[in-house]
Amino acid sequence: MNFENTKRAYLLKSNIELYQAFYLFRIISNKNLVYLGSRLALIALKLKFPISRIFRQTIFKQFCAGFKKEDSIKVINRLNKLDVKSYMHYASEGQNSELGMEFNFKKTINTISFSKTTNALPFTVFKATSLGSVSLFEKKNSGVVLNLNEMAAWGRTIDRIQKCCKYAKKLNVKMLIDAEESWVQNAIDEIAEDLMEAFNKEKAYIFTTLQLYRKDRLKYLQELFKKANRKDFSLGIKLVRGAYIEKENKRSMDLGIPSIICKSKEATDINFNNALDYILPRIEQCKLFLGSHCESSILKVTEWMKSNDIPNNYSNIWFSQLYGMADHISFNLAAQGYNVIKYVPYGPVKEVIPYLIRRAEENTSVRSQTPRELKLIKKELKRRKLKELEL
Ligand SMILES: Cc1cc2nc3c(=O)[nH]c(=O)nc-3n(C[C@H](O)[C@H](O)[C@H](O)COP(=O)(O)OP(=O)(O)OC[C@H]3O[C@@H](n4cnc5c(N)ncnc54)[C@H](O)[C@@H]3O)c2cc1C
């Protein structure tokens, strides 16, 4: 695998778009600027300052496909032409009222219907806490007995989730369930297990997500595999390292309890590799959706496939990256015939700002992939300049 082929990686980007991406990554690699910028953006949003335009022309353009799913189809078709599939998500966050959840439910159902209109959208996704309230998930998670009102609200949450999954299966669209903070995740796991048991009899329609920055997840994976065998259903596993490290560590500090997160990046990597070592020999029963921008994790899988004579387009293995990030991985993998899919968020600028701030913050972290993104964009700009000179 050659991830250095920048011509392939940036085929879809014009020179101007590449320069824009370069300056954007430069800005968001500066921790202080991102900290200040995101606080200001949130204040401006609250005060209803018209900041949408600035976002639309910069970070929104890099990480989001459009305001509506219909606008996003242009992006999706362009990706599809280079054999990169997409899964769409209405990336609005923090709707915690019944009305907001009903709205999110309708958006999820609409996205599933839309996925059926093209072969470019084989998966869809939902975040459980967008379909039920976070406080209810927390209560379920900690085993607190719910009162009558809460029981009714929980019933509505399960009903929304089941309807989404049933509809996805009916339309032959696979469904990913995102993983969230540990204080709601047990409740999500329970739902995901029930859904896999109900819907994954003939094939894996439902994929649960495992965060391998958690020390306990390898054991959980092994138990889940045994359960699936015992109850005769297929497992769909989205494997990620995990996105909530600061929140998790802060919470365990505040509560004075040991952190459930691996003690270092290296320990997370070992845990992640151990999970891959467990899944790969069982790939017939345990479908893998690898959500990662880490080249060595991806190479571990492609090399295993090669040494086991598994064709690159083997349908039980998918590689996934976020839209606007790690294009050198996505497009170079796709050029070799691997199954590649981008997470493509969309929504009105104002509603996706929290998602965009998280992307920016992720790119400021010390070990982030940003220097790699910058180096590759620079290499491609140089290659294009040389080509022009040759002509
Ligand atoms: C398609 C896709 C879907 C995703 N879905 C989810 C999801 O549902 N839920 C979710 O939580 N995340 C999700 N993520 C985000 C993911 O968990 C990671 O945060 C992100 O992808 C970075 O990890 P990496 O494997 O790409 O690469 P790397 O850059 O190699 O790893 C960075 C990750 O390593 C871990 N890490 C870093 N420093 C330390 C440390 N000091 N100690 C312990 N661990 C450390 C953290 O998890 C960090 O995010 C998704 C990512 C992708 C690409």
The ligand as a Gaussian input file, in Angstrom:
#p B3LYP/6-31G(d) Opt

LIG

0 1
 C      -15.329000       6.718000      10.434000
 C      -15.099000       7.052000      11.876000
 C      -16.100000       6.830000      12.805000
 C      -15.902000       7.132000      14.153000
 N      -16.886000       6.878000      15.073000
 C      -16.644000       7.079000      16.387000
 C      -17.593000       6.712000      17.375000
 O      -18.688000       6.219000      17.083000
 N      -17.283000       6.940000      18.679000
 C      -16.066000       7.483000      19.072000
 O      -15.823000       7.623000      20.283000
 N      -15.173000       7.842000      18.147000
 C      -15.410000       7.664000      16.820000
 N      -14.471000       8.028000      15.897000
 C      -13.264000       8.791000      16.326000
 C      -12.156000       7.852000      16.740000
 O      -12.520000       7.206000      17.931000
 C      -10.809000       8.561000      16.980000
 O      -10.978000       9.599000      17.891000
 C      -10.159000       9.148000      15.760000
 O      -10.445000       8.405000      14.615000
 C       -8.634000       9.178000      15.949000
 O       -8.110000       7.857000      16.080000
 P       -7.343000       7.120000      14.884000
 O       -7.479000       5.625000      15.030000
 O       -7.811000       7.675000      13.633000
 O       -5.828000       7.526000      14.982000
 P       -4.676000       7.963000      15.926000
 O       -4.437000       9.380000      15.589000
 O       -3.565000       6.977000      15.774000
 O       -5.178000       7.854000      17.427000
 C       -5.654000       8.913000      18.185000
 C       -6.497000       8.274000      19.253000
 O       -5.668000       7.511000      20.159000
 C       -6.201000       7.586000      21.471000
 N       -5.214000       8.259000      22.351000
 C       -4.510000       9.392000      22.068000
 N       -3.734000       9.767000      23.120000
 C       -3.951000       8.843000      24.094000
 C       -3.467000       8.681000      25.429000
 N       -2.602000       9.545000      25.969000
 N       -3.917000       7.628000      26.147000
 C       -4.798000       6.740000      25.629000
 N       -5.291000       6.828000      24.354000
 C       -4.877000       7.871000      23.608000
 C       -7.474000       8.427000      21.387000
 O       -8.558000       7.555000      21.206000
 C       -7.251000       9.267000      20.135000
 O       -8.453000       9.694000      19.534000
 C      -14.656000       7.709000      14.556000
 C      -13.656000       7.917000      13.625000
 C      -13.849000       7.592000      12.297000
 C      -12.738000       7.830000      11.318000

